[in-house]
Amino acid sequence: MLLERLALAAIARITGVSERWLQMYVNQKYSQTPQEVEVTQKKQAS
């Protein structure tokens, strides 16, 4: 739902959870997501 750009208040209403719980859940998931991205170079076609 976040990818569809729904507001947290709308998501909370639709799912039946409190906005506070939803915000804590989103914050927890964000903190568990790696903040650095590893990029590897693609092999060149011969």
mmCIF file of the N, C-alpha and C atoms, coordinates in Angstrom:
data_MODEL
# 
_entry.id   MODEL 
# 
loop_
_atom_site.group_PDB 
_atom_site.id 
_atom_site.type_symbol 
_atom_site.label_atom_id 
_atom_site.label_alt_id 
_atom_site.label_comp_id 
_atom_site.label_asym_id 
_atom_site.label_entity_id 
_atom_site.label_seq_id 
_atom_site.pdbx_PDB_ins_code 
_atom_site.Cartn_x 
_atom_site.Cartn_y 
_atom_site.Cartn_z 
_atom_site.occupancy 
_atom_site.B_iso_or_equiv 
_atom_site.pdbx_formal_charge 
_atom_site.auth_seq_id 
_atom_site.auth_comp_id 
_atom_site.auth_asym_id 
_atom_site.auth_atom_id 
_atom_site.pdbx_PDB_model_num 
ATOM 1   N N  . MET A 1 1  ? 0.819  -1.192  0.000   1.00 0.00 ? 1  MET A N  1 
ATOM 2   C CA . MET A 1 1  ? 0.000  0.000   0.000   1.00 0.00 ? 1  MET A CA 1 
ATOM 3   C C  . MET A 1 1  ? 0.864  1.258   0.000   1.00 0.00 ? 1  MET A C  1 
ATOM 4   N N  . LEU A 1 2  ? 2.007  1.173   0.670   1.00 0.00 ? 2  LEU A N  1 
ATOM 5   C CA . LEU A 1 2  ? 2.918  2.317   0.640   1.00 0.00 ? 2  LEU A CA 1 
ATOM 6   C C  . LEU A 1 2  ? 3.417  2.567   -0.778  1.00 0.00 ? 2  LEU A C  1 
ATOM 7   N N  . LEU A 1 3  ? 3.659  1.477   -1.518  1.00 0.00 ? 3  LEU A N  1 
ATOM 8   C CA . LEU A 1 3  ? 4.115  1.626   -2.899  1.00 0.00 ? 3  LEU A CA 1 
ATOM 9   C C  . LEU A 1 3  ? 3.048  2.272   -3.772  1.00 0.00 ? 3  LEU A C  1 
ATOM 10  N N  . GLU A 1 4  ? 1.799  2.139   -3.375  1.00 0.00 ? 4  GLU A N  1 
ATOM 11  C CA . GLU A 1 4  ? 0.698  2.783   -4.098  1.00 0.00 ? 4  GLU A CA 1 
ATOM 12  C C  . GLU A 1 4  ? 0.472  4.211   -3.601  1.00 0.00 ? 4  GLU A C  1 
ATOM 13  N N  . ARG A 1 5  ? 1.359  4.659   -2.718  1.00 0.00 ? 5  ARG A N  1 
ATOM 14  C CA . ARG A 1 5  ? 1.351  6.018   -2.181  1.00 0.00 ? 5  ARG A CA 1 
ATOM 15  C C  . ARG A 1 5  ? 0.123  6.326   -1.316  1.00 0.00 ? 5  ARG A C  1 
ATOM 16  N N  . LEU A 1 6  ? -0.397 5.301   -0.640  1.00 0.00 ? 6  LEU A N  1 
ATOM 17  C CA . LEU A 1 6  ? -1.469 5.547   0.319   1.00 0.00 ? 6  LEU A CA 1 
ATOM 18  C C  . LEU A 1 6  ? -0.873 6.117   1.596   1.00 0.00 ? 6  LEU A C  1 
ATOM 19  N N  . ALA A 1 7  ? -1.555 7.046   2.199   1.00 0.00 ? 7  ALA A N  1 
ATOM 20  C CA . ALA A 1 7  ? -1.106 7.634   3.461   1.00 0.00 ? 7  ALA A CA 1 
ATOM 21  C C  . ALA A 1 7  ? -1.188 6.586   4.571   1.00 0.00 ? 7  ALA A C  1 
ATOM 22  N N  . LEU A 1 8  ? -0.330 6.749   5.589   1.00 0.00 ? 8  LEU A N  1 
ATOM 23  C CA . LEU A 1 8  ? -0.360 5.806   6.717   1.00 0.00 ? 8  LEU A CA 1 
ATOM 24  C C  . LEU A 1 8  ? -1.731 5.776   7.368   1.00 0.00 ? 8  LEU A C  1 
ATOM 25  N N  . ALA A 1 9  ? -2.397 6.910   7.460   1.00 0.00 ? 9  ALA A N  1 
ATOM 26  C CA . ALA A 1 9  ? -3.738 6.941   8.064   1.00 0.00 ? 9  ALA A CA 1 
ATOM 27  C C  . ALA A 1 9  ? -4.703 6.066   7.272   1.00 0.00 ? 9  ALA A C  1 
ATOM 28  N N  . ALA A 1 10 ? -4.616 6.110   5.954   1.00 0.00 ? 10 ALA A N  1 
ATOM 29  C CA . ALA A 1 10 ? -5.488 5.286   5.117   1.00 0.00 ? 10 ALA A CA 1 
ATOM 30  C C  . ALA A 1 10 ? -5.160 3.807   5.278   1.00 0.00 ? 10 ALA A C  1 
ATOM 31  N N  . ILE A 1 11 ? -3.888 3.485   5.326   1.00 0.00 ? 11 ILE A N  1 
ATOM 32  C CA . ILE A 1 11 ? -3.479 2.085   5.502   1.00 0.00 ? 11 ILE A CA 1 
ATOM 33  C C  . ILE A 1 11 ? -3.964 1.565   6.850   1.00 0.00 ? 11 ILE A C  1 
ATOM 34  N N  . ALA A 1 12 ? -3.838 2.384   7.884   1.00 0.00 ? 12 ALA A N  1 
ATOM 35  C CA . ALA A 1 12 ? -4.295 1.982   9.215   1.00 0.00 ? 12 ALA A CA 1 
ATOM 36  C C  . ALA A 1 12 ? -5.801 1.720   9.204   1.00 0.00 ? 12 ALA A C  1 
ATOM 37  N N  . ARG A 1 13 ? -6.563 2.585   8.550   1.00 0.00 ? 13 ARG A N  1 
ATOM 38  C CA . ARG A 1 13 ? -8.022 2.392   8.461   1.00 0.00 ? 13 ARG A CA 1 
ATOM 39  C C  . ARG A 1 13 ? -8.354 1.104   7.725   1.00 0.00 ? 13 ARG A C  1 
ATOM 40  N N  . ILE A 1 14 ? -7.700 0.881   6.595   1.00 0.00 ? 14 ILE A N  1 
ATOM 41  C CA . ILE A 1 14 ? -8.000 -0.296  5.763   1.00 0.00 ? 14 ILE A CA 1 
ATOM 42  C C  . ILE A 1 14 ? -7.652 -1.589  6.485   1.00 0.00 ? 14 ILE A C  1 
ATOM 43  N N  . THR A 1 15 ? -6.513 -1.599  7.173   1.00 0.00 ? 15 THR A N  1 
ATOM 44  C CA . THR A 1 15 ? -6.042 -2.837  7.802   1.00 0.00 ? 15 THR A CA 1 
ATOM 45  C C  . THR A 1 15 ? -6.564 -3.031  9.222   1.00 0.00 ? 15 THR A C  1 
ATOM 46  N N  . GLY A 1 16 ? -7.085 -1.972  9.822   1.00 0.00 ? 16 GLY A N  1 
ATOM 47  C CA . GLY A 1 16 ? -7.646 -2.090  11.163  1.00 0.00 ? 16 GLY A CA 1 
ATOM 48  C C  . GLY A 1 16 ? -6.618 -2.009  12.276  1.00 0.00 ? 16 GLY A C  1 
ATOM 49  N N  . VAL A 1 17 ? -5.430 -1.459  11.984  1.00 0.00 ? 17 VAL A N  1 
ATOM 50  C CA . VAL A 1 17 ? -4.423 -1.268  13.028  1.00 0.00 ? 17 VAL A CA 1 
ATOM 51  C C  . VAL A 1 17 ? -4.347 0.214   13.365  1.00 0.00 ? 17 VAL A C  1 
ATOM 52  N N  . SER A 1 18 ? -3.741 0.519   14.501  1.00 0.00 ? 18 SER A N  1 
ATOM 53  C CA . SER A 1 18 ? -3.617 1.925   14.879  1.00 0.00 ? 18 SER A CA 1 
ATOM 54  C C  . SER A 1 18 ? -2.507 2.584   14.066  1.00 0.00 ? 18 SER A C  1 
ATOM 55  N N  . GLU A 1 19 ? -2.637 3.885   13.868  1.00 0.00 ? 19 GLU A N  1 
ATOM 56  C CA . GLU A 1 19 ? -1.597 4.625   13.140  1.00 0.00 ? 19 GLU A CA 1 
ATOM 57  C C  . GLU A 1 19 ? -0.269 4.546   13.885  1.00 0.00 ? 19 GLU A C  1 
ATOM 58  N N  . ARG A 1 20 ? -0.316 4.587   15.205  1.00 0.00 ? 20 ARG A N  1 
ATOM 59  C CA . ARG A 1 20 ? 0.909  4.520   16.007  1.00 0.00 ? 20 ARG A CA 1 
ATOM 60  C C  . ARG A 1 20 ? 1.630  3.190   15.780  1.00 0.00 ? 20 ARG A C  1 
ATOM 61  N N  . TRP A 1 21 ? 0.858  2.084   15.828  1.00 0.00 ? 21 TRP A N  1 
ATOM 62  C CA . TRP A 1 21 ? 1.461  0.767   15.611  1.00 0.00 ? 21 TRP A CA 1 
ATOM 63  C C  . TRP A 1 21 ? 2.054  0.676   14.208  1.00 0.00 ? 21 TRP A C  1 
ATOM 64  N N  . LEU A 1 22 ? 1.325  1.163   13.227  1.00 0.00 ? 22 LEU A N  1 
ATOM 65  C CA . LEU A 1 22 ? 1.783  1.100   11.849  1.00 0.00 ? 22 LEU A CA 1 
ATOM 66  C C  . LEU A 1 22 ? 3.065  1.910   11.663  1.00 0.00 ? 22 LEU A C  1 
ATOM 67  N N  . GLN A 1 23 ? 3.132  3.092   12.272  1.00 0.00 ? 23 GLN A N  1 
ATOM 68  C CA . GLN A 1 23 ? 4.340  3.910   12.149  1.00 0.00 ? 23 GLN A CA 1 
ATOM 69  C C  . GLN A 1 23 ? 5.527  3.209   12.807  1.00 0.00 ? 23 GLN A C  1 
ATOM 70  N N  . MET A 1 24 ? 5.323  2.581   13.960  1.00 0.00 ? 24 MET A N  1 
ATOM 71  C CA . MET A 1 24 ? 6.401  1.850   14.617  1.00 0.00 ? 24 MET A CA 1 
ATOM 72  C C  . MET A 1 24 ? 6.843  0.669   13.754  1.00 0.00 ? 24 MET A C  1 
ATOM 73  N N  . TYR A 1 25 ? 5.894  -0.022  13.119  1.00 0.00 ? 25 TYR A N  1 
ATOM 74  C CA . TYR A 1 25 ? 6.210  -1.160  12.245  1.00 0.00 ? 25 TYR A CA 1 
ATOM 75  C C  . TYR A 1 25 ? 7.047  -0.704  11.047  1.00 0.00 ? 25 TYR A C  1 
ATOM 76  N N  . VAL A 1 26 ? 6.630  0.373   10.406  1.00 0.00 ? 26 VAL A N  1 
ATOM 77  C CA . VAL A 1 26 ? 7.361  0.900   9.251   1.00 0.00 ? 26 VAL A CA 1 
ATOM 78  C C  . VAL A 1 26 ? 8.759  1.330   9.670   1.00 0.00 ? 26 VAL A C  1 
ATOM 79  N N  . ASN A 1 27 ? 8.870  2.006   10.803  1.00 0.00 ? 27 ASN A N  1 
ATOM 80  C CA . ASN A 1 27 ? 10.189 2.441   11.280  1.00 0.00 ? 27 ASN A CA 1 
ATOM 81  C C  . ASN A 1 27 ? 11.096 1.248   11.562  1.00 0.00 ? 27 ASN A C  1 
ATOM 82  N N  . GLN A 1 28 ? 10.540 0.191   12.144  1.00 0.00 ? 28 GLN A N  1 
ATOM 83  C CA . GLN A 1 28 ? 11.326 -1.010  12.444  1.00 0.00 ? 28 GLN A CA 1 
ATOM 84  C C  . GLN A 1 28 ? 11.823 -1.665  11.161  1.00 0.00 ? 28 GLN A C  1 
ATOM 85  N N  . LYS A 1 29 ? 10.955 -1.793  10.177  1.00 0.00 ? 29 LYS A N  1 
ATOM 86  C CA . LYS A 1 29 ? 11.351 -2.402  8.903   1.00 0.00 ? 29 LYS A CA 1 
ATOM 87  C C  . LYS A 1 29 ? 12.411 -1.552  8.212   1.00 0.00 ? 29 LYS A C  1 
ATOM 88  N N  . TYR A 1 30 ? 12.268 -0.234  8.276   1.00 0.00 ? 30 TYR A N  1 
ATOM 89  C CA . TYR A 1 30 ? 13.251 0.655   7.658   1.00 0.00 ? 30 TYR A CA 1 
ATOM 90  C C  . TYR A 1 30 ? 14.611 0.489   8.330   1.00 0.00 ? 30 TYR A C  1 
ATOM 91  N N  . SER A 1 31 ? 14.615 0.379   9.658   1.00 0.00 ? 31 SER A N  1 
ATOM 92  C CA . SER A 1 31 ? 15.892 0.251   10.371  1.00 0.00 ? 31 SER A CA 1 
ATOM 93  C C  . SER A 1 31 ? 16.564 -1.090  10.087  1.00 0.00 ? 31 SER A C  1 
ATOM 94  N N  . GLN A 1 32 ? 15.796 -2.101  9.682   1.00 0.00 ? 32 GLN A N  1 
ATOM 95  C CA . GLN A 1 32 ? 16.353 -3.418  9.365   1.00 0.00 ? 32 GLN A CA 1 
ATOM 96  C C  . GLN A 1 32 ? 16.833 -3.514  7.915   1.00 0.00 ? 32 GLN A C  1 
ATOM 97  N N  . THR A 1 33 ? 16.518 -2.519  7.120   1.00 0.00 ? 33 THR A N  1 
ATOM 98  C CA . THR A 1 33 ? 16.898 -2.524  5.703   1.00 0.00 ? 33 THR A CA 1 
ATOM 99  C C  . THR A 1 33 ? 18.327 -2.018  5.564   1.00 0.00 ? 33 THR A C  1 
ATOM 100 N N  . PRO A 1 34 ? 19.174 -2.734  4.821   1.00 0.00 ? 34 PRO A N  1 
ATOM 101 C CA . PRO A 1 34 ? 20.543 -2.251  4.619   1.00 0.00 ? 34 PRO A CA 1 
ATOM 102 C C  . PRO A 1 34 ? 20.543 -0.865  3.994   1.00 0.00 ? 34 PRO A C  1 
ATOM 103 N N  . GLN A 1 35 ? 21.372 0.023   4.528   1.00 0.00 ? 35 GLN A N  1 
ATOM 104 C CA . GLN A 1 35 ? 21.408 1.397   4.047   1.00 0.00 ? 35 GLN A CA 1 
ATOM 105 C C  . GLN A 1 35 ? 22.441 1.591   2.933   1.00 0.00 ? 35 GLN A C  1 
ATOM 106 N N  . GLU A 1 36 ? 23.293 0.590   2.740   1.00 0.00 ? 36 GLU A N  1 
ATOM 107 C CA . GLU A 1 36 ? 24.283 0.666   1.682   1.00 0.00 ? 36 GLU A CA 1 
ATOM 108 C C  . GLU A 1 36 ? 23.966 -0.386  0.630   1.00 0.00 ? 36 GLU A C  1 
ATOM 109 N N  . VAL A 1 37 ? 24.230 -0.038  -0.605  1.00 0.00 ? 37 VAL A N  1 
ATOM 110 C CA . VAL A 1 37 ? 23.955 -0.943  -1.712  1.00 0.00 ? 37 VAL A CA 1 
ATOM 111 C C  . VAL A 1 37 ? 25.277 -1.353  -2.336  1.00 0.00 ? 37 VAL A C  1 
ATOM 112 N N  . GLU A 1 38 ? 25.440 -2.653  -2.563  1.00 0.00 ? 38 GLU A N  1 
ATOM 113 C CA . GLU A 1 38 ? 26.636 -3.144  -3.237  1.00 0.00 ? 38 GLU A CA 1 
ATOM 114 C C  . GLU A 1 38 ? 26.338 -3.241  -4.722  1.00 0.00 ? 38 GLU A C  1 
ATOM 115 N N  . VAL A 1 39 ? 27.191 -2.619  -5.505  1.00 0.00 ? 39 VAL A N  1 
ATOM 116 C CA . VAL A 1 39 ? 27.016 -2.640  -6.957  1.00 0.00 ? 39 VAL A CA 1 
ATOM 117 C C  . VAL A 1 39 ? 28.190 -3.386  -7.555  1.00 0.00 ? 39 VAL A C  1 
ATOM 118 N N  . THR A 1 40 ? 27.894 -4.378  -8.362  1.00 0.00 ? 40 THR A N  1 
ATOM 119 C CA . THR A 1 40 ? 28.957 -5.109  -9.034  1.00 0.00 ? 40 THR A CA 1 
ATOM 120 C C  . THR A 1 40 ? 28.890 -4.792  -10.524 1.00 0.00 ? 40 THR A C  1 
ATOM 121 N N  . GLN A 1 41 ? 30.040 -4.694  -11.115 1.00 0.00 ? 41 GLN A N  1 
ATOM 122 C CA . GLN A 1 41 ? 30.109 -4.372  -12.526 1.00 0.00 ? 41 GLN A CA 1 
ATOM 123 C C  . GLN A 1 41 ? 29.734 -5.582  -13.358 1.00 0.00 ? 41 GLN A C  1 
ATOM 124 N N  . LYS A 1 42 ? 28.969 -5.341  -14.389 1.00 0.00 ? 42 LYS A N  1 
ATOM 125 C CA . LYS A 1 42 ? 28.543 -6.389  -15.298 1.00 0.00 ? 42 LYS A CA 1 
ATOM 126 C C  . LYS A 1 42 ? 29.701 -6.800  -16.194 1.00 0.00 ? 42 LYS A C  1 
ATOM 127 N N  . LYS A 1 43 ? 29.781 -8.084  -16.484 1.00 0.00 ? 43 LYS A N  1 
ATOM 128 C CA . LYS A 1 43 ? 30.823 -8.554  -17.403 1.00 0.00 ? 43 LYS A CA 1 
ATOM 129 C C  . LYS A 1 43 ? 30.533 -8.045  -18.810 1.00 0.00 ? 43 LYS A C  1 
ATOM 130 N N  . GLN A 1 44 ? 31.574 -7.631  -19.493 1.00 0.00 ? 44 GLN A N  1 
ATOM 131 C CA . GLN A 1 44 ? 31.440 -7.153  -20.875 1.00 0.00 ? 44 GLN A CA 1 
ATOM 132 C C  . GLN A 1 44 ? 31.248 -8.321  -21.829 1.00 0.00 ? 44 GLN A C  1 
ATOM 133 N N  . ALA A 1 45 ? 30.356 -8.164  -22.775 1.00 0.00 ? 45 ALA A N  1 
ATOM 134 C CA . ALA A 1 45 ? 30.148 -9.196  -23.789 1.00 0.00 ? 45 ALA A CA 1 
ATOM 135 C C  . ALA A 1 45 ? 31.343 -9.205  -24.746 1.00 0.00 ? 45 ALA A C  1 
ATOM 136 N N  . SER A 1 46 ? 31.769 -10.394 -25.160 1.00 0.00 ? 46 SER A N  1 
ATOM 137 C CA . SER A 1 46 ? 32.924 -10.458 -26.071 1.00 0.00 ? 46 SER A CA 1 
ATOM 138 C C  . SER A 1 46 ? 32.496 -10.586 -27.501 1.00 0.00 ? 46 SER A C  1 
# 
